[in-house]
Amino acid sequence: MVLSDTALWNLQMSVVNKSCERGQYEKALDAAEAALKTAKKAFGAGHPNTAQSINNIAIIYGFQENHTKAADLFKKALAINEKAFGPEHPEVALTLNNLAAAYQSQGKYALAESSFQRAITIKEKTLGPEHPGLATSLLFLAALYYGQRRLDMAEPLFERALAININTFGKDHPAVIQSVSYLGAVYRVLGKYPLSEVMLLWLLPIYENNRKSNNPDDEIQYQALLNDLAFVYRKLGKNDEAKLIEDKTMIFLVRKEGR
């Protein structure tokens, strides 16, 4: 049985996705390059499926820490999508997010910022101000600002993303937890200790539940939260509460050293 070009492209794209999930990036890259050749033949060089094929190759290069090649390919995919869909389409915004992440990984923060900002503008216009896709782009830009210690810029973006995601998913969704974690750190560094306390107490029962999995990373995350909470309590003058938490973390350290 001979596969049609479209069926072959779909099969190749499936191999790309499965290989990436398994961390088999060389195999994924071979399949992605084959899918690109098939896409150009089946759909044409300016087709969105060709852009998607280029995008996949760029993502794999990103996994391999080759962010310069990734950015060059994301720019090619962006040009195709802009021509195919127009400059203000959600698909263009997705490609802009990928390009911005590649710029960020190269330390090209101004280019990353402008790309994230353009993606936000597109999503707000096309998806609406309360869409979770918009919240994702807000989080990306906020995380960029956070990494640059531009906390006054990051704070309102994290807050807006949090409000959208709570309204969409509820309090315990991973996207909400991520926003709360960032906000707790932002508030703490900015000296907004009452707000930081609220965020940390929000996370506490979630992290306590996660540590039941006996995953060492979950335990480390839980202990880090306790340390942050004790610090905030000290700053708020809640010394008794801080002492209780500090004693709890000390018990953990003693047990760990005794293993």
WONOR-V260402 format. One record per backbone hydrogen bond with DSSP energy under -0.5 kcal/mol. NH is the residue of the N-H (numbers start at 1). CO is the residue of the C=O. E is the energy in kcal/mol with one decimal. If there is no record, write none. Layout:
# WONOR-V260402
{{NH:CO:E} {NH:CO:E}}
This chain:
# WONOR-V260402
{{3:1:-0.5} {8:4:-2.7} {9:5:-2.4} {10:6:-2.3} {11:7:-2.2} {12:8:-2.6} {13:9:-2.6} {14:10:-1.8} {15:11:-2.0} {16:12:-2.1} {17:13:-2.3} {18:14:-2.5} {19:15:-2.5} {20:16:-2.3} {21:17:-2.1} {22:18:-1.3} {23:20:-1.4} {24:19:-2.8} {25:23:-1.4} {28:24:-2.2} {29:25:-2.6} {30:26:-2.2} {31:27:-2.2} {32:28:-2.5} {33:29:-2.5} {34:30:-1.9} {35:31:-2.3} {36:32:-1.9} {37:33:-1.8} {38:34:-2.2} {39:35:-2.7} {40:36:-2.4} {41:37:-1.7} {42:38:-3.1} {43:39:-3.1} {44:39:-1.3} {47:44:-1.4} {50:47:-0.9} {51:47:-1.8} {52:48:-2.6} {53:49:-1.8} {54:50:-2.4} {55:51:-2.8} {56:52:-2.1} {57:53:-1.8} {58:54:-2.3} {59:55:-2.3} {60:56:-2.1} {61:57:-2.2} {62:58:-2.0} {63:59:-2.2} {64:60:-1.7} {65:62:-1.8} {66:61:-3.0} {67:65:-1.1} {70:66:-1.8} {71:67:-2.4} {72:68:-2.0} {73:69:-2.1} {74:70:-2.6} {75:71:-2.1} {76:72:-1.4} {77:73:-2.5} {78:74:-2.6} {79:75:-2.2} {80:76:-1.9} {81:77:-2.5} {82:78:-2.7} {83:79:-1.7} {84:80:-2.5} {85:81:-3.0} {86:81:-0.6} {86:82:-1.4} {89:86:-0.6} {92:89:-0.8} {93:89:-1.8} {94:90:-2.1} {95:91:-1.8} {96:92:-2.4} {97:93:-2.1} {98:94:-1.9} {99:95:-2.6} {100:96:-2.9} {101:97:-2.2} {102:98:-1.9} {103:99:-2.5} {104:100:-2.7} {105:101:-2.1} {106:102:-1.1} {106:103:-0.6} {107:104:-1.4} {108:103:-2.6} {109:107:-1.5} {112:108:-2.2} {113:109:-2.8} {114:110:-2.3} {115:111:-2.0} {116:112:-2.7} {117:113:-2.7} {118:114:-2.0} {119:115:-2.2} {120:116:-2.3} {121:117:-2.3} {122:118:-2.4} {123:119:-2.6} {124:120:-2.7} {125:121:-1.7} {126:122:-2.7} {127:123:-2.9} {128:123:-1.1} {131:128:-1.2} {134:131:-0.8} {135:131:-1.6} {136:132:-1.9} {137:133:-1.4} {138:134:-2.4} {139:135:-2.4} {140:136:-2.0} {141:137:-2.2} {142:138:-2.6} {143:139:-2.8} {144:140:-1.8} {145:141:-2.4} {146:142:-2.7} {147:143:-2.4} {148:144:-1.2} {149:146:-1.5} {150:145:-3.0} {151:149:-1.4} {153:150:-0.9} {154:150:-1.9} {155:151:-2.7} {156:152:-0.6} {157:153:-0.7} {158:154:-2.6} {159:155:-2.3} {160:156:-2.2} {161:157:-2.6} {162:158:-2.5} {163:159:-2.1} {164:160:-2.2} {165:161:-2.6} {166:162:-2.6} {167:163:-1.9} {168:164:-1.7} {169:165:-3.4} {170:165:-0.8} {170:166:-1.2} {173:170:-1.0} {176:173:-0.7} {177:173:-2.5} {178:174:-2.4} {179:175:-1.7} {180:176:-2.6} {181:177:-2.4} {182:178:-2.2} {183:179:-2.8} {184:180:-2.6} {185:181:-1.6} {186:182:-2.7} {187:183:-3.1} {188:184:-1.7} {189:185:-2.4} {190:186:-2.3} {191:188:-1.0} {192:187:-3.0} {193:191:-1.5} {196:192:-2.2} {197:193:-2.6} {198:194:-1.7} {199:195:-2.0} {200:196:-2.6} {201:197:-2.6} {202:198:-1.6} {203:199:-1.7} {204:200:-1.8} {205:201:-0.7} {207:203:-2.8} {208:204:-2.5} {209:205:-1.8} {210:206:-2.2} {211:207:-1.8} {212:209:-1.3} {213:210:-1.9} {214:211:-1.6} {216:214:-0.5} {218:215:-0.6} {219:215:-1.7} {220:216:-2.4} {221:217:-2.4} {222:218:-2.1} {223:219:-2.5} {224:220:-2.3} {225:221:-2.0} {226:222:-2.1} {227:223:-2.2} {228:224:-2.2} {229:225:-2.6} {230:226:-2.6} {231:227:-2.1} {232:228:-2.3} {233:229:-2.7} {234:230:-2.1} {235:231:-2.1} {236:232:-1.8} {237:234:-1.2} {238:233:-2.8} {239:237:-1.5} {242:238:-2.1} {243:239:-2.5} {244:240:-2.0} {245:241:-1.8} {246:242:-2.7} {247:243:-2.4} {248:244:-1.6} {249:245:-2.4} {250:246:-2.0} {251:247:-2.1} {252:248:-1.7} {253:249:-2.2} {254:250:-2.5} {255:251:-2.4} {256:252:-2.4} {257:253:-2.6} {258:254:-1.6} {259:255:-0.5} {259:256:-1.0}}
